[in-house]
Amino acid sequence: MFQLLISPGAVGTDDFVLQLMSGEGNLLPVKEATLVLSLPGRGAQPLERKAALGADGYWHVAEVPIPLPGRWHLRVEAVTAFGKIALEDDFEVPAP
């Protein structure tokens, strides 16, 4: 499972913090993580960014362009000791 912090969560440039966790809620040991964003039905090409592991144990992706409002689809691809996993969800970006 995962938690996601998007700041400021608006059209423009946003920062993402990914908290990747095991089913028990502990931080999941991950070797690498990638953030993939898409805006279904709006013709925008998927946006892919590698995440960097921070000193806080969370994965960070800075300065991600969010050009349009709408319901964005998020996929986190992570490589663990057991293989590759993908976690997905949607988030809303309000109109300015």
Jmol script that loads the backbone (N, CA, C; Angstrom):
load data "model"
ATOM      1  N   MET A   1       0.842  -1.173   0.000  1.00  0.00           N
ATOM      2  CA  MET A   1       0.000   0.000   0.000  1.00  0.00           C
ATOM      3  C   MET A   1       0.887   1.236   0.000  1.00  0.00           C
ATOM      4  N   PHE A   2       0.264   2.389  -0.215  1.00  0.00           N
ATOM      5  CA  PHE A   2       1.048   3.605  -0.221  1.00  0.00           C
ATOM      6  C   PHE A   2       0.206   4.794   0.201  1.00  0.00           C
ATOM      7  N   GLN A   3       0.905   5.837   0.638  1.00  0.00           N
ATOM      8  CA  GLN A   3       0.304   7.138   0.886  1.00  0.00           C
ATOM      9  C   GLN A   3       1.047   8.127   0.015  1.00  0.00           C
ATOM     10  N   LEU A   4       0.350   9.159  -0.371  1.00  0.00           N
ATOM     11  CA  LEU A   4       0.920  10.124  -1.282  1.00  0.00           C
ATOM     12  C   LEU A   4       0.635  11.526  -0.785  1.00  0.00           C
ATOM     13  N   LEU A   5       1.667  12.366  -0.785  1.00  0.00           N
ATOM     14  CA  LEU A   5       1.507  13.778  -0.466  1.00  0.00           C
ATOM     15  C   LEU A   5       1.854  14.557  -1.721  1.00  0.00           C
ATOM     16  N   ILE A   6       0.933  15.409  -2.172  1.00  0.00           N
ATOM     17  CA  ILE A   6       1.143  16.245  -3.342  1.00  0.00           C
ATOM     18  C   ILE A   6       1.103  17.694  -2.874  1.00  0.00           C
ATOM     19  N   SER A   7       2.158  18.415  -3.199  1.00  0.00           N
ATOM     20  CA  SER A   7       2.229  19.802  -2.739  1.00  0.00           C
ATOM     21  C   SER A   7       2.614  20.711  -3.903  1.00  0.00           C
ATOM     22  N   PRO A   8       1.827  21.706  -4.227  1.00  0.00           N
ATOM     23  CA  PRO A   8       0.640  22.194  -3.543  1.00  0.00           C
ATOM     24  C   PRO A   8      -0.658  21.492  -3.965  1.00  0.00           C
ATOM     25  N   GLY A   9      -0.599  20.596  -4.948  1.00  0.00           N
ATOM     26  CA  GLY A   9      -1.817  19.907  -5.391  1.00  0.00           C
ATOM     27  C   GLY A   9      -2.662  20.752  -6.314  1.00  0.00           C
ATOM     28  N   ALA A  10      -1.988  21.517  -7.175  1.00  0.00           N
ATOM     29  CA  ALA A  10      -2.685  22.441  -8.069  1.00  0.00           C
ATOM     30  C   ALA A  10      -2.017  22.423  -9.439  1.00  0.00           C
ATOM     31  N   VAL A  11      -2.686  23.032 -10.427  1.00  0.00           N
ATOM     32  CA  VAL A  11      -2.090  23.187 -11.747  1.00  0.00           C
ATOM     33  C   VAL A  11      -0.803  23.987 -11.590  1.00  0.00           C
ATOM     34  N   GLY A  12       0.235  23.541 -12.263  1.00  0.00           N
ATOM     35  CA  GLY A  12       1.542  24.196 -12.181  1.00  0.00           C
ATOM     36  C   GLY A  12       2.605  23.152 -11.934  1.00  0.00           C
ATOM     37  N   THR A  13       3.481  23.417 -10.984  1.00  0.00           N
ATOM     38  CA  THR A  13       4.562  22.496 -10.633  1.00  0.00           C
ATOM     39  C   THR A  13       4.309  21.972  -9.234  1.00  0.00           C
ATOM     40  N   ASP A  14       4.313  20.647  -9.109  1.00  0.00           N
ATOM     41  CA  ASP A  14       4.011  20.007  -7.827  1.00  0.00           C
ATOM     42  C   ASP A  14       5.155  19.091  -7.399  1.00  0.00           C
ATOM     43  N   ASP A  15       5.259  18.878  -6.087  1.00  0.00           N
ATOM     44  CA  ASP A  15       6.190  17.919  -5.512  1.00  0.00           C
ATOM     45  C   ASP A  15       5.383  16.745  -4.958  1.00  0.00           C
ATOM     46  N   PHE A  16       5.925  15.542  -5.122  1.00  0.00           N
ATOM     47  CA  PHE A  16       5.268  14.327  -4.659  1.00  0.00           C
ATOM     48  C   PHE A  16       6.158  13.627  -3.638  1.00  0.00           C
ATOM     49  N   VAL A  17       5.548  13.140  -2.565  1.00  0.00           N
ATOM     50  CA  VAL A  17       6.234  12.314  -1.576  1.00  0.00           C
ATOM     51  C   VAL A  17       5.466  10.996  -1.508  1.00  0.00           C
ATOM     52  N   LEU A  18       6.167   9.892  -1.761  1.00  0.00           N
ATOM     53  CA  LEU A  18       5.563   8.561  -1.790  1.00  0.00           C
ATOM     54  C   LEU A  18       5.993   7.792  -0.547  1.00  0.00           C
ATOM     55  N   GLN A  19       5.018   7.320   0.214  1.00  0.00           N
ATOM     56  CA  GLN A  19       5.285   6.487   1.372  1.00  0.00           C
ATOM     57  C   GLN A  19       4.846   5.078   1.001  1.00  0.00           C
ATOM     58  N   LEU A  20       5.803   4.227   0.670  1.00  0.00           N
ATOM     59  CA  LEU A  20       5.503   2.857   0.259  1.00  0.00           C
ATOM     60  C   LEU A  20       5.572   1.952   1.476  1.00  0.00           C
ATOM     61  N   MET A  21       4.492   1.196   1.722  1.00  0.00           N
ATOM     62  CA  MET A  21       4.394   0.411   2.951  1.00  0.00           C
ATOM     63  C   MET A  21       3.975  -1.028   2.680  1.00  0.00           C
ATOM     64  N   SER A  22       4.348  -1.891   3.596  1.00  0.00           N
ATOM     65  CA  SER A  22       3.898  -3.279   3.565  1.00  0.00           C
ATOM     66  C   SER A  22       2.450  -3.332   4.041  1.00  0.00           C
ATOM     67  N   GLY A  23       1.835  -4.487   3.961  1.00  0.00           N
ATOM     68  CA  GLY A  23       0.465  -4.664   4.431  1.00  0.00           C
ATOM     69  C   GLY A  23       0.308  -4.395   5.918  1.00  0.00           C
ATOM     70  N   GLU A  24       1.417  -4.476   6.663  1.00  0.00           N
ATOM     71  CA  GLU A  24       1.387  -4.216   8.104  1.00  0.00           C
ATOM     72  C   GLU A  24       1.595  -2.738   8.426  1.00  0.00           C
ATOM     73  N   GLY A  25       1.841  -1.915   7.407  1.00  0.00           N
ATOM     74  CA  GLY A  25       2.030  -0.488   7.622  1.00  0.00           C
ATOM     75  C   GLY A  25       3.470  -0.066   7.842  1.00  0.00           C
ATOM     76  N   ASN A  26       4.424  -0.991   7.719  1.00  0.00           N
ATOM     77  CA  ASN A  26       5.837  -0.656   7.854  1.00  0.00           C
ATOM     78  C   ASN A  26       6.376  -0.170   6.507  1.00  0.00           C
ATOM     79  N   LEU A  27       7.428   0.651   6.535  1.00  0.00           N
ATOM     80  CA  LEU A  27       8.044   1.081   5.287  1.00  0.00           C
ATOM     81  C   LEU A  27       8.516  -0.129   4.497  1.00  0.00           C
ATOM     82  N   LEU A  28       8.211  -0.137   3.224  1.00  0.00           N
ATOM     83  CA  LEU A  28       8.575  -1.241   2.338  1.00  0.00           C
ATOM     84  C   LEU A  28       9.970  -0.982   1.778  1.00  0.00           C
ATOM     85  N   PRO A  29      10.898  -1.935   1.947  1.00  0.00           N
ATOM     86  CA  PRO A  29      12.231  -1.738   1.365  1.00  0.00           C
ATOM     87  C   PRO A  29      12.140  -1.808  -0.166  1.00  0.00           C
ATOM     88  N   VAL A  30      12.449  -0.704  -0.790  1.00  0.00           N
ATOM     89  CA  VAL A  30      12.332  -0.591  -2.243  1.00  0.00           C
ATOM     90  C   VAL A  30      13.679  -0.167  -2.809  1.00  0.00           C
ATOM     91  N   LYS A  31      14.074  -0.780  -3.930  1.00  0.00           N
ATOM     92  CA  LYS A  31      15.358  -0.455  -4.568  1.00  0.00           C
ATOM     93  C   LYS A  31      15.243   0.758  -5.478  1.00  0.00           C
ATOM     94  N   GLU A  32      14.116   0.913  -6.138  1.00  0.00           N
ATOM     95  CA  GLU A  32      13.871   2.085  -6.973  1.00  0.00           C
ATOM     96  C   GLU A  32      12.379   2.267  -7.135  1.00  0.00           C
ATOM     97  N   ALA A  33      11.980   3.500  -7.412  1.00  0.00           N
ATOM     98  CA  ALA A  33      10.562   3.813  -7.579  1.00  0.00           C
ATOM     99  C   ALA A  33      10.406   4.836  -8.706  1.00  0.00           C
ATOM    100  N   THR A  34       9.318   4.679  -9.444  1.00  0.00           N
ATOM    101  CA  THR A  34       9.004   5.572 -10.554  1.00  0.00           C
ATOM    102  C   THR A  34       7.559   6.014 -10.427  1.00  0.00           C
ATOM    103  N   LEU A  35       7.321   7.299 -10.660  1.00  0.00           N
ATOM    104  CA  LEU A  35       5.989   7.882 -10.649  1.00  0.00           C
ATOM    105  C   LEU A  35       5.539   8.053 -12.098  1.00  0.00           C
ATOM    106  N   VAL A  36       4.349   7.553 -12.422  1.00  0.00           N
ATOM    107  CA  VAL A  36       3.787   7.704 -13.767  1.00  0.00           C
ATOM    108  C   VAL A  36       2.417   8.358 -13.622  1.00  0.00           C
ATOM    109  N   LEU A  37       2.239   9.508 -14.274  1.00  0.00           N
ATOM    110  CA  LEU A  37       0.977  10.240 -14.226  1.00  0.00           C
ATOM    111  C   LEU A  37       0.348  10.282 -15.607  1.00  0.00           C
ATOM    112  N   SER A  38      -0.971  10.171 -15.647  1.00  0.00           N
ATOM    113  CA  SER A  38      -1.693  10.320 -16.906  1.00  0.00           C
ATOM    114  C   SER A  38      -3.023  11.007 -16.612  1.00  0.00           C
ATOM    115  N   LEU A  39      -3.572  11.593 -17.655  1.00  0.00           N
ATOM    116  CA  LEU A  39      -4.863  12.271 -17.545  1.00  0.00           C
ATOM    117  C   LEU A  39      -5.779  11.636 -18.590  1.00  0.00           C
ATOM    118  N   PRO A  40      -6.443  10.520 -18.234  1.00  0.00           N
ATOM    119  CA  PRO A  40      -7.252   9.786 -19.197  1.00  0.00           C
ATOM    120  C   PRO A  40      -8.312  10.658 -19.866  1.00  0.00           C
ATOM    121  N   GLY A  41      -8.443  10.475 -21.176  1.00  0.00           N
ATOM    122  CA  GLY A  41      -9.472  11.167 -21.923  1.00  0.00           C
ATOM    123  C   GLY A  41      -9.168  12.602 -22.274  1.00  0.00           C
ATOM    124  N   ARG A  42      -8.004  13.112 -21.919  1.00  0.00           N
ATOM    125  CA  ARG A  42      -7.679  14.515 -22.196  1.00  0.00           C
ATOM    126  C   ARG A  42      -6.559  14.662 -23.227  1.00  0.00           C
ATOM    127  N   GLY A  43      -6.037  13.532 -23.738  1.00  0.00           N
ATOM    128  CA  GLY A  43      -5.031  13.590 -24.781  1.00  0.00           C
ATOM    129  C   GLY A  43      -3.626  13.910 -24.300  1.00  0.00           C
ATOM    130  N   ALA A  44      -3.418  14.017 -23.007  1.00  0.00           N
ATOM    131  CA  ALA A  44      -2.085  14.295 -22.478  1.00  0.00           C
ATOM    132  C   ALA A  44      -1.268  13.001 -22.454  1.00  0.00           C
ATOM    133  N   GLN A  45      -0.024  13.095 -22.882  1.00  0.00           N
ATOM    134  CA  GLN A  45       0.871  11.941 -22.849  1.00  0.00           C
ATOM    135  C   GLN A  45       1.229  11.613 -21.399  1.00  0.00           C
ATOM    136  N   PRO A  46       1.383  10.303 -21.063  1.00  0.00           N
ATOM    137  CA  PRO A  46       1.799   9.952 -19.703  1.00  0.00           C
ATOM    138  C   PRO A  46       3.143  10.596 -19.365  1.00  0.00           C
ATOM    139  N   LEU A  47       3.284  10.976 -18.122  1.00  0.00           N
ATOM    140  CA  LEU A  47       4.477  11.630 -17.616  1.00  0.00           C
ATOM    141  C   LEU A  47       5.148  10.678 -16.640  1.00  0.00           C
ATOM    142  N   GLU A  48       6.421  10.377 -16.854  1.00  0.00           N
ATOM    143  CA  GLU A  48       7.145   9.425 -16.012  1.00  0.00           C
ATOM    144  C   GLU A  48       8.355  10.111 -15.390  1.00  0.00           C
ATOM    145  N   ARG A  49       8.507   9.948 -14.057  1.00  0.00           N
ATOM    146  CA  ARG A  49       9.637  10.543 -13.338  1.00  0.00           C
ATOM    147  C   ARG A  49      10.179   9.532 -12.331  1.00  0.00           C
ATOM    148  N   LYS A  50      11.505   9.402 -12.279  1.00  0.00           N
ATOM    149  CA  LYS A  50      12.155   8.566 -11.263  1.00  0.00           C
ATOM    150  C   LYS A  50      12.069   9.281  -9.918  1.00  0.00           C
ATOM    151  N   ALA A  51      11.843   8.515  -8.876  1.00  0.00           N
ATOM    152  CA  ALA A  51      11.793   9.053  -7.520  1.00  0.00           C
ATOM    153  C   ALA A  51      13.161   8.871  -6.862  1.00  0.00           C
ATOM    154  N   ALA A  52      13.477   9.747  -5.934  1.00  0.00           N
ATOM    155  CA  ALA A  52      14.728   9.671  -5.170  1.00  0.00           C
ATOM    156  C   ALA A  52      14.396   9.355  -3.716  1.00  0.00           C
ATOM    157  N   LEU A  53      15.139   8.433  -3.138  1.00  0.00           N
ATOM    158  CA  LEU A  53      14.933   8.071  -1.738  1.00  0.00           C
ATOM    159  C   LEU A  53      15.500   9.164  -0.848  1.00  0.00           C
ATOM    160  N   GLY A  54      14.656   9.693   0.032  1.00  0.00           N
ATOM    161  CA  GLY A  54      15.068  10.752   0.948  1.00  0.00           C
ATOM    162  C   GLY A  54      15.571  10.194   2.263  1.00  0.00           C
ATOM    163  N   ALA A  55      16.211  11.037   3.047  1.00  0.00           N
ATOM    164  CA  ALA A  55      16.715  10.648   4.366  1.00  0.00           C
ATOM    165  C   ALA A  55      15.579  10.232   5.298  1.00  0.00           C
ATOM    166  N   ASP A  56      14.351  10.682   4.982  1.00  0.00           N
ATOM    167  CA  ASP A  56      13.178  10.342   5.789  1.00  0.00           C
ATOM    168  C   ASP A  56      12.630   8.946   5.485  1.00  0.00           C
ATOM    169  N   GLY A  57      13.241   8.242   4.505  1.00  0.00           N
ATOM    170  CA  GLY A  57      12.778   6.901   4.144  1.00  0.00           C
ATOM    171  C   GLY A  57      11.666   6.903   3.120  1.00  0.00           C
ATOM    172  N   TYR A  58      11.242   8.085   2.674  1.00  0.00           N
ATOM    173  CA  TYR A  58      10.190   8.206   1.676  1.00  0.00           C
ATOM    174  C   TYR A  58      10.812   8.532   0.322  1.00  0.00           C
ATOM    175  N   TRP A  59      10.047   8.293  -0.728  1.00  0.00           N
ATOM    176  CA  TRP A  59      10.498   8.545  -2.087  1.00  0.00           C
ATOM    177  C   TRP A  59       9.956   9.899  -2.542  1.00  0.00           C
ATOM    178  N   HIS A  60      10.821  10.714  -3.116  1.00  0.00           N
ATOM    179  CA  HIS A  60      10.480  12.086  -3.489  1.00  0.00           C
ATOM    180  C   HIS A  60      10.624  12.299  -4.990  1.00  0.00           C
ATOM    181  N   VAL A  61       9.661  13.025  -5.550  1.00  0.00           N
ATOM    182  CA  VAL A  61       9.720  13.460  -6.940  1.00  0.00           C
ATOM    183  C   VAL A  61       9.407  14.954  -6.930  1.00  0.00           C
ATOM    184  N   ALA A  62      10.391  15.767  -7.295  1.00  0.00           N
ATOM    185  CA  ALA A  62      10.239  17.219  -7.217  1.00  0.00           C
ATOM    186  C   ALA A  62       9.929  17.815  -8.579  1.00  0.00           C
ATOM    187  N   GLU A  63       9.229  18.928  -8.534  1.00  0.00           N
ATOM    188  CA  GLU A  63       8.972  19.763  -9.698  1.00  0.00           C
ATOM    189  C   GLU A  63       8.345  19.007 -10.877  1.00  0.00           C
ATOM    190  N   VAL A  64       7.225  18.356 -10.596  1.00  0.00           N
ATOM    191  CA  VAL A  64       6.481  17.631 -11.629  1.00  0.00           C
ATOM    192  C   VAL A  64       5.462  18.589 -12.248  1.00  0.00           C
ATOM    193  N   PRO A  65       5.504  18.764 -13.576  1.00  0.00           N
ATOM    194  CA  PRO A  65       4.536  19.665 -14.207  1.00  0.00           C
ATOM    195  C   PRO A  65       3.142  19.049 -14.254  1.00  0.00           C
ATOM    196  N   ILE A  66       2.168  19.786 -13.760  1.00  0.00           N
ATOM    197  CA  ILE A  66       0.757  19.401 -13.841  1.00  0.00           C
ATOM    198  C   ILE A  66       0.081  20.494 -14.677  1.00  0.00           C
ATOM    199  N   PRO A  67      -0.028  20.293 -16.005  1.00  0.00           N
ATOM    200  CA  PRO A  67      -0.475  21.363 -16.884  1.00  0.00           C
ATOM    201  C   PRO A  67      -1.979  21.608 -16.914  1.00  0.00           C
ATOM    202  N   LEU A  68      -2.766  20.601 -16.507  1.00  0.00           N
ATOM    203  CA  LEU A  68      -4.220  20.707 -16.644  1.00  0.00           C
ATOM    204  C   LEU A  68      -4.937  20.254 -15.382  1.00  0.00           C
ATOM    205  N   PRO A  69      -6.092  20.846 -15.085  1.00  0.00           N
ATOM    206  CA  PRO A  69      -6.907  20.325 -13.986  1.00  0.00           C
ATOM    207  C   PRO A  69      -7.600  19.045 -14.435  1.00  0.00           C
ATOM    208  N   GLY A  70      -8.121  18.314 -13.482  1.00  0.00           N
ATOM    209  CA  GLY A  70      -8.894  17.113 -13.802  1.00  0.00           C
ATOM    210  C   GLY A  70      -8.533  15.956 -12.892  1.00  0.00           C
ATOM    211  N   ARG A  71      -9.084  14.800 -13.226  1.00  0.00           N
ATOM    212  CA  ARG A  71      -8.854  13.578 -12.442  1.00  0.00           C
ATOM    213  C   ARG A  71      -7.672  12.837 -13.052  1.00  0.00           C
ATOM    214  N   TRP A  72      -6.520  12.955 -12.414  1.00  0.00           N
ATOM    215  CA  TRP A  72      -5.281  12.341 -12.872  1.00  0.00           C
ATOM    216  C   TRP A  72      -5.176  10.915 -12.344  1.00  0.00           C
ATOM    217  N   HIS A  73      -4.561  10.066 -13.148  1.00  0.00           N
ATOM    218  CA  HIS A  73      -4.284   8.687 -12.728  1.00  0.00           C
ATOM    219  C   HIS A  73      -2.809   8.600 -12.357  1.00  0.00           C
ATOM    220  N   LEU A  74      -2.547   7.968 -11.237  1.00  0.00           N
ATOM    221  CA  LEU A  74      -1.201   7.834 -10.700  1.00  0.00           C
ATOM    222  C   LEU A  74      -0.837   6.351 -10.628  1.00  0.00           C
ATOM    223  N   ARG A  75       0.349   6.024 -11.099  1.00  0.00           N
ATOM    224  CA  ARG A  75       0.879   4.664 -10.930  1.00  0.00           C
ATOM    225  C   ARG A  75       2.285   4.790 -10.351  1.00  0.00           C
ATOM    226  N   VAL A  76       2.542   4.054  -9.295  1.00  0.00           N
ATOM    227  CA  VAL A  76       3.870   3.976  -8.704  1.00  0.00           C
ATOM    228  C   VAL A  76       4.413   2.593  -9.041  1.00  0.00           C
ATOM    229  N   GLU A  77       5.530   2.580  -9.762  1.00  0.00           N
ATOM    230  CA  GLU A  77       6.202   1.325 -10.082  1.00  0.00           C
ATOM    231  C   GLU A  77       7.413   1.227  -9.169  1.00  0.00           C
ATOM    232  N   ALA A  78       7.514   0.134  -8.427  1.00  0.00           N
ATOM    233  CA  ALA A  78       8.599  -0.027  -7.459  1.00  0.00           C
ATOM    234  C   ALA A  78       9.262  -1.382  -7.649  1.00  0.00           C
ATOM    235  N   VAL A  79      10.570  -1.415  -7.446  1.00  0.00           N
ATOM    236  CA  VAL A  79      11.342  -2.651  -7.506  1.00  0.00           C
ATOM    237  C   VAL A  79      11.725  -3.024  -6.083  1.00  0.00           C
ATOM    238  N   THR A  80      11.293  -4.218  -5.658  1.00  0.00           N
ATOM    239  CA  THR A  80      11.610  -4.729  -4.330  1.00  0.00           C
ATOM    240  C   THR A  80      12.513  -5.953  -4.481  1.00  0.00           C
ATOM    241  N   ALA A  81      12.903  -6.521  -3.369  1.00  0.00           N
ATOM    242  CA  ALA A  81      13.704  -7.746  -3.384  1.00  0.00           C
ATOM    243  C   ALA A  81      12.926  -8.912  -3.997  1.00  0.00           C
ATOM    244  N   PHE A  82      11.598  -8.786  -4.049  1.00  0.00           N
ATOM    245  CA  PHE A  82      10.759  -9.868  -4.556  1.00  0.00           C
ATOM    246  C   PHE A  82      10.299  -9.645  -5.985  1.00  0.00           C
ATOM    247  N   GLY A  83      10.654  -8.523  -6.571  1.00  0.00           N
ATOM    248  CA  GLY A  83      10.247  -8.224  -7.941  1.00  0.00           C
ATOM    249  C   GLY A  83       9.622  -6.850  -8.063  1.00  0.00           C
ATOM    250  N   LYS A  84       9.007  -6.615  -9.205  1.00  0.00           N
ATOM    251  CA  LYS A  84       8.411  -5.313  -9.498  1.00  0.00           C
ATOM    252  C   LYS A  84       6.942  -5.305  -9.084  1.00  0.00           C
ATOM    253  N   ILE A  85       6.524  -4.199  -8.464  1.00  0.00           N
ATOM    254  CA  ILE A  85       5.121  -4.027  -8.092  1.00  0.00           C
ATOM    255  C   ILE A  85       4.622  -2.718  -8.677  1.00  0.00           C
ATOM    256  N   ALA A  86       3.333  -2.614  -8.853  1.00  0.00           N
ATOM    257  CA  ALA A  86       2.703  -1.377  -9.319  1.00  0.00           C
ATOM    258  C   ALA A  86       1.506  -1.082  -8.423  1.00  0.00           C
ATOM    259  N   LEU A  87       1.427   0.154  -7.963  1.00  0.00           N
ATOM    260  CA  LEU A  87       0.332   0.620  -7.117  1.00  0.00           C
ATOM    261  C   LEU A  87      -0.339   1.765  -7.855  1.00  0.00           C
ATOM    262  N   GLU A  88      -1.677   1.792  -7.859  1.00  0.00           N
ATOM    263  CA  GLU A  88      -2.382   2.796  -8.655  1.00  0.00           C
ATOM    264  C   GLU A  88      -3.513   3.445  -7.871  1.00  0.00           C
ATOM    265  N   ASP A  89      -3.784   4.703  -8.233  1.00  0.00           N
ATOM    266  CA  ASP A  89      -4.895   5.445  -7.654  1.00  0.00           C
ATOM    267  C   ASP A  89      -5.141   6.678  -8.523  1.00  0.00           C
ATOM    268  N   ASP A  90      -6.180   7.420  -8.213  1.00  0.00           N
ATOM    269  CA  ASP A  90      -6.495   8.664  -8.900  1.00  0.00           C
ATOM    270  C   ASP A  90      -6.458   9.805  -7.893  1.00  0.00           C
ATOM    271  N   PHE A  91      -6.221  11.017  -8.410  1.00  0.00           N
ATOM    272  CA  PHE A  91      -6.299  12.212  -7.579  1.00  0.00           C
ATOM    273  C   PHE A  91      -6.842  13.358  -8.412  1.00  0.00           C
ATOM    274  N   GLU A  92      -7.475  14.287  -7.742  1.00  0.00           N
ATOM    275  CA  GLU A  92      -8.124  15.403  -8.408  1.00  0.00           C
ATOM    276  C   GLU A  92      -7.254  16.662  -8.322  1.00  0.00           C
ATOM    277  N   VAL A  93      -7.076  17.323  -9.456  1.00  0.00           N
ATOM    278  CA  VAL A  93      -6.402  18.616  -9.496  1.00  0.00           C
ATOM    279  C   VAL A  93      -7.473  19.650  -9.853  1.00  0.00           C
ATOM    280  N   PRO A  94      -7.754  20.575  -8.932  1.00  0.00           N
ATOM    281  CA  PRO A  94      -8.826  21.545  -9.183  1.00  0.00           C
ATOM    282  C   PRO A  94      -8.435  22.565 -10.255  1.00  0.00           C
ATOM    283  N   ALA A  95      -9.442  23.131 -10.891  1.00  0.00           N
ATOM    284  CA  ALA A  95      -9.215  24.200 -11.857  1.00  0.00           C
ATOM    285  C   ALA A  95      -8.719  25.441 -11.106  1.00  0.00           C
ATOM    286  N   PRO A  96      -7.806  26.193 -11.720  1.00  0.00           N
ATOM    287  CA  PRO A  96      -7.282  27.392 -11.031  1.00  0.00           C
ATOM    288  C   PRO A  96      -8.349  28.444 -10.846  1.00  0.00           C
TER     289      PRO A  96
END
end "model"
wireframe off; spacefill off
backbone 0.3
color backbone group
